[in-house]
């Protein structure tokens, strides 16, 4: 079966969605990105990511890569390292969960404490209500 596909070309990049092509064109007309930066923006748009996180001239292509990778993989810490003050090595360390920032360490500590409390509460409730299963309250 032959299927007609519509695509949109901006510079050397092909987009399937008009909105992606328009967003790309808007960004490259607004800022003076180099080719590597443009490729990272293109990749993010193709993956339906919010490229506004990193489509900024203050990020080089390596920094853009780590922000892109964090967004693509739903890394919860991307909001901490998507800042121009961090170089690509620091961003990589954030991505791989190697704490380099006090604010990040505090967030991580609070998240771990929350998870620990949640697990303990779950185990307590499981033990508390499991006895009803043995008596037959919750069994059909």
N, C-alpha and C positions, 0 to 999 in steps of 0.2 A: 504494500500500500504506500502510495506517495503522499507525503504530508507537506503542505506549504507552511514554512516557518518564517515569521517576521523577525528581523533583527535590526539593531541600530548600531551604527559605527560612529565612534568619536575618536579622532586621531587613528591609532592602529588597534583600538580596542572594540570588540564586538559585544553588545549587550542584548539580552533577550527582552528586557523590559524597557519601555520608554522612560519611565521614572528613574531608572538607574542611569541611563545615558544622560538624561537632563541633569541629574545630581552631579555626575562626573564632570560634565561640561561646565556647570556652575562653579565647581571647586577649582578646576584648572584655569578658568578665566579670572577667578578671584585672586589666586596665589600663583607664585612662580615656582612650581614643583619641578624637580628633576625627574628623569625617566624612572628611576628606582622608586621614588615616592609615588609617582603616578601608578606604577604597577601594584603597589600595596593598596592604594585606594581602589583600583579596579578589582582586585581580589576580594576586598571587603564588600564592595557593592554586589559582586556576583554571588557572594555568600549571604546576601541580605543582612549584613551587619550595619550597625550605626557607625559609619565612618567618621562622623563628627567628633568622635573620641580622639582620633589621631590625624585627621586630614587638616593639619595645621603646619605652616612652614617652620615652626620652631622645633618640630620633630624631624630627625633624619630618618632615612628608610629603615635603619636597624631598629630604632625606637618604634617606628610604625609597625614593624614586623611583630614585636613582642606584645604590643597593644592589640594588634589584629589577632594574634594567636590566643591571647587571653579572652577576647570577646568570642572568638569562634568556639573555644572549648569551655565557655561559661565559667571561667576562672573568677571566683568571687573577689579576688584581690586586685583585679585590673583597675578598679577605681583608686587604689592606693598608688599604683606605679604609673598611671597614665598622666604623668606630669613632666614637663620639660626639664625640671631640675634633676631628674634621674637619667643617667646615660643608659645605653642598651645593656651593658653588663649588669647594672643594678636592676634593670627591668627583668632581665633573665633570672636573676636571683629571686626576685619577688615571684615570678611565674612559677619557679620550682620550689616555692615555699621556704626559701632560705632568708629569714628575717634580716632586713638591713635598715629598718626604720622603726623608731619607737611607736609611732601611731599604728603601724602595721602589727607590731608585736602585741600591743594592747588589744587590738581588734581580735587577733588570733587567740589570745589568752581568754578573752570573754566568750568567743565562739566555742572553744574547747570546754570551758566551764558550763556553758549552756547545754552542750551536747551531753556532758557527764551527768548533769542534773536530770536531763530528759531520760537518759538511759536508766538511771537509778529509780526514777519515778515509775517508769514503765515496768521495771523488774518488780518493784514493790506492788504495783497494782496487779501484775500478773500473778504473783503469789497470793495476794489478797482475794482475788476473784476466781482463781483456779480451783479453789475448794468447792465452789458452787458447781463447777463442771463435773466434779466427781460425784456430787450428790444427785445431779440430774436436773438442776434448774435450767441450764442452758443447752441441754441435750434434747434432741427430738426423739 
